[in-house]
Amino acid sequence: MTSSSPSAALSLPLVGMLILVAAPVMADTQGLAVDGTVSNHGEVGSTTIERLLTAHGLRGAPYKALRDTLVADASLPGEELAALSSHEDWRVRVTASAVLGWRTSPQLFQAIQDATPVQARSGRQDLRHEAFSQPNSRPAVVERLLHGSDSSAVRSGVAVNLVGKGDDWGSLTVHILAEERSAEVRVALLWMLRGAEAQAAMDGAQLGLMDTDATVRAQACRTVGYHPLGAELVSELLNALDDDDGRVRADAARSLGWLRAEEASDALVPGLVDPVPEVRLHSLRAISRLDPSGYRLVPWLGTLMDDQDSRVARLARRLHDQ
Amino acid sequence: MRRAPVGLVSLFGLKMASWRLVLTVLALFAWGCGPELAIYSDSDSSHDLAADAVGIVGIPNLDDDNENDSGDWADGVVGDASDDFTTAQVAGENDFVSFTIRDLAFRGLKNGESIVLVLSGDTNAIRIWSGDRVVLGAVAGGFMEDRELSSTDEDQVFEVEFRDFLTSGELRLEHRDRDQEVIAATAVKLTASPLLLNHHLQPSEDVWVVDIDAGPGFNNQQMVGVYAEVLGDRFIPIDGPTYNYDQWIQDEIEFGWTVGGDAANQIVVDSIRDRPLDAYPEDELLAPDVVIGTWGEPELANSLDYFGNLEVSPPVTVDGVDYPLGRIYWGGAPSFHPHEELTDFLEGQRVQRPFQVDTTWLCVSHIDEFTSFVPDPDSEKGFKFIYSGTQVAWELLEQMDPGTALPRYGLNMPNGHGLPNVAALVNNGPLRDLNEEIQEDYLDPILDQFKEELGLTDDDIMLMPSLFEEAFNCGGYVAALIPGMANLISTTSNGQTDIFLADPFTRDSNSSESGQGDDPLIQHVREHFPDSLDLHFVDNWSVYHMQLGEVHCGTNVQRTPDPLWWQDSLHLLEGSP
């Protein structure tokens, strides 16, 4: 953008506007709460944004009204929106892409907005409308994820449609993860990151490992274990061995085994007497994978062969027999 | 209203044995001898039923033959006192079992002597009818335990009605003197049929699949087409949109029977699952001779209450005990299991003694995800147990060119697994580790349990190539990565058995119509399945596999019951419940 552009007068405020539109994206509920906090996120000060909102009569308006205003604003050229679709701020990108998408592919956007979920056999909510498979569906998928009125379960089903859509789907997922309020959706986003490019997967996993919700931390441990470059986060997994939650400790132990993180062998030993059977099981198996000689396990196998958990006892007997 | 299922009659080529039992009292008059009481069967006049443990077997009158939205047992008596036998059999009633007392019972009675019918046991849950009157057993306000029969020169026909599954009692025919002292007596056991759930080796009748066509990326049209082509009129597609695309017809209902005398009721066990297909049994299946029953509380339903998690083995012998109707099994764990109201009820039916195996390592936790049975006429037991095995899958994949594209697997979630070729599978360390754990922690010990519970040997078992992966949004629990071929449907009609199972798509093909001959997993299955079976690998990828189910989950089958189940299963009812 340059100051000589016909839309220059709009450009700078527009960025702020787009940020503002995207700002409350992680809300579980519909609608936007417009406040000055957005000024901390973008390059436009709150004073500018507020002037803009006042000028458009949009103060306190919901997302849809803001978006529709931009879609209908003939003074906002498509070229500029296209340029903003690659803006450095991801919120600007997704909102500009949505505005542009509503202009160019309204039927696709409407179809994605209207699609009803189908229940997988587990009860999981999946979105299987053909529109989600369209190559240009990503902005609509993101818009529904961020601004739809769906439950967390449905939003998780929406989110998984981001996988593989665009080279930067992983980094976009991390951005969303960082601000997502629903633990259920954060778990879904972390599951998706198993297949993302390395940087995004590890960035997301790091976020997940620091999450306040144990189910998220456990999913983050698994994501690290599944990823080819998961070894980069071995130290974080080692920390997770001391997590308060047994699921997290168990998944951390398992991932350390999967990653063949030999340096974790000693740290896994306390897990052999963990009160949670899953932790004992995964610690035992991980150590056996990291230390095939069984040296570290010898003192423990006698007790573990009598473990009250049949899986632990069976594995211990096999290792003992070996 | 039908007396017995047509398929049942035609299949066995015989008329169902009549329960027109003849209780014949042979009064023998001889010097110093009183009347001799004996009970004979119509079909074998030399067969003294009193010495027979079977007695009279009927069915519980749970259906609604007169279609007045009220169970027929409740309709049966209109009187309101124990001495008021104003009764009314409902229109179209056909669930009673009859017996006859011949005129011989009254010949030679001395002055003051009498012949008395005495009912004991579940007397408030049994009625003995004579014509349109209840003469013994439950009436409004109480029950009658004995009745003196009127002397007559004609045979007297009676009918027995049972209120519930396994209602039981004893009917005694007593010869009494003028002081009501019993001179002689004979007795017959009365038993109502338990619920008999179907197993995969029973002949099949109707087959149901929900027909879904929501575009090229989400439909089961190829699978529906194969069913229709193979099964013809026996295939019943259910309209998907009507039931909000709830494709899991296996989960919603479980078919069974009650069979006794010459009557049979189809029992539709309606799951507490209560998703959109919940209305289907009432919409399309409810009729006279069909009973829809639900056990459990819908508000407490979890995935284990769905009937992909309720299966029955073929007939087996375990530790010397014959189970001619097979054994029921379901998935669960001590702290997470199907609703106990249902499992307690099934355990109480006794003839298919249930057992539970751990399925809680699976995202959906259904037993049909990794087990099944198919007929094998050439084997000693007559079946093969189909069971998921991971090693055989790895062996088959390792023999493939790693560069072989796998178009279906290469699709991203939610349409595929993001694994574009064979190398992405075989070189995936965590995936191997995960499946090693599943094999060692669950599949191996569960197979040992099946061997023990069903008396199986290695020769009875065929391992189906299977791999599992962590399912999306399922807390780390797993589901099938390779479409679950063990999750199959077996239909048998007119001696022909067809097997419908998932196309594994382990080949460079996006279509079920092409390349199956080159698919190493399909080849393996064809080589190891019994030759007499006709295998149909169908495209269940989008509607079932990616939704965490497979062919069996999306199909339901009604089957023909054993018409004389009591002849070889009665021993399982003996002793305490």
Contacts between the chains, C-beta under 8 A, distances in Angstrom:
chain1	res1	chain2	res2	distance
A	118	B	218	7.8
A	118	B	245	5.4
A	118	B	547	7.1
A	119	B	246	7.3
A	119	B	275	6.6
A	119	B	547	7.9
A	120	B	547	4.3
A	120	B	548	4.8
A	120	B	549	7.9
A	121	B	248	5.9
A	121	B	251	7.2
A	121	B	303	7.6
A	121	B	306	7.7
A	121	B	308	7.4
A	121	B	364	4.8
A	121	B	366	7.5
A	121	B	547	5.8
A	121	B	548	4.2
A	121	B	549	4.1
A	121	B	553	6.1
A	122	B	303	6.2
A	122	B	363	5.1
A	122	B	364	4.9
A	122	B	471	7.0
A	122	B	473	8.0
A	122	B	474	5.9
A	122	B	479	7.8
A	122	B	548	5.2
A	123	B	303	6.9
A	124	B	471	8.0
A	124	B	472	7.0
A	124	B	473	5.1
A	124	B	474	7.0
A	124	B	548	7.2
A	126	B	414	5.4
A	126	B	546	7.8
A	126	B	547	6.5
A	127	B	414	7.4
A	128	B	214	6.9
A	128	B	217	6.9
A	128	B	218	4.4
A	128	B	414	6.6
A	128	B	542	7.2
A	129	B	214	7.5
A	129	B	215	7.5
A	129	B	218	7.7
A	130	B	214	7.7
A	130	B	215	4.2
A	130	B	216	6.9
A	130	B	217	5.3
A	130	B	218	7.3
A	132	B	414	8.0
A	133	B	217	5.4
A	133	B	415	6.7
A	153	B	473	7.9
A	156	B	473	5.3
A	157	B	414	7.4
A	157	B	473	7.7
A	160	B	413	4.8
A	160	B	414	5.4
A	160	B	472	6.0
A	160	B	473	7.9
A	161	B	413	8.0
A	161	B	414	6.7
A	163	B	412	4.4
A	163	B	413	5.1
A	163	B	418	6.9
A	164	B	412	3.8
A	164	B	418	7.1
A	184	B	473	7.7
A	187	B	473	6.9
A	187	B	475	8.0
A	188	B	472	7.1
A	188	B	473	5.4
A	191	B	470	7.5
A	191	B	472	5.6
A	191	B	473	6.7
A	192	B	413	7.2
A	195	B	412	7.6
A	195	B	418	4.7
A	215	B	475	6.9
A	218	B	475	8.0
A	218	B	476	6.7
A	219	B	476	7.4
A	222	B	470	6.6
A	222	B	476	5.9
A	225	B	430	5.8
A	226	B	430	4.8
A	226	B	470	7.6
A	247	B	476	7.7
A	251	B	476	6.7
A	254	B	437	8.0
A	257	B	433	7.0
A	258	B	429	6.7
A	258	B	430	4.6
A	258	B	433	4.9
A	258	B	434	7.9
A	260	B	429	7.9
A	281	B	441	7.2
A	285	B	437	6.7
A	289	B	433	7.4
A	310	B	445	6.8
A	311	B	441	4.5
A	311	B	445	7.9
A	314	B	440	7.4
A	314	B	441	7.6
A	314	B	445	6.6
A	315	B	440	6.8
A	315	B	441	7.5
A	318	B	440	7.6
